[in-house]
Amino acid sequence: MDHPFCHVELMVADPTAAVAFYKKMFGWKFQTLPMAPGMDYHMFQTGKDPGGGIMGLPQPGIPPCWMAYVLVPNVATALEKAKKLGAQVMQEKMAAGEFGWFGVIIDPQGAALALWQPKPAPKAKPASKAKPAPKTAKKPSPKAKKTR
């Protein structure tokens, strides 16, 4: 699939209570990361992709909800295409820390969907070629016989 679902996110008023519920419900493991002053992001892995996160509601008036993210090569391009196809852009391209960029649309049927573009992985440094050990001339053993 060219554009798979890659992440899910739960936005709720009480993320700590949600983390406790899902730990008990499914045994998910969480890693808490600071997101903004007074706000944490609770990353989880389900054992299979996609993983996800739990966070507080980003704005007043947003009801608690699960948000699905679709992987795209370029968020800005995908947002522009969505607009041309009749979607409403709710969140323009925005950086998500050191991880990548996202945007949010409301499709023509009224459903929200997030788009995700990960930052490229750092390029691995080329392996340095090991220098060969210096060659040392072997001196013939005084006991070695000369052959002609």
Stockholm file with secondary structure:
# STOCKHOLM 1.0

chainA/1-148         MDHPFCHVELMVADPTAAVAFYKKMFGWKFQTLPMAPGMDYHMFQTGKDPGGGIMGLPQPGIPPCWMAYVLVPNVATALEKAKKLGAQVMQEKMAAGEFGWFGVIIDPQGAALALWQPKPAPKAKPASKAKPAPKTAKKPSPKAKKTR
#=GR chainA/1-148 SS CCSCEEEEEEEESCHHHHHHHHHHHHCCEEEEEEEETTEEEEEEECSSSCEEEEEECSSTTCCCEEEEEEECSCHHHHHHHHHHTTCEEEEEEEEETTTEEEEEEECTTSCEEEEEEECCCCCCCCCCCCCCCCCCCCCCCTTCCCCC
#=GC SS_cons         CCSCEEEEEEEESCHHHHHHHHHHHHCCEEEEEEEETTEEEEEEECSSSCEEEEEECSSTTCCCEEEEEEECSCHHHHHHHHHHTTCEEEEEEEEETTTEEEEEEECTTSCEEEEEEECCCCCCCCCCCCCCCCCCCCCCCTTCCCCC
//
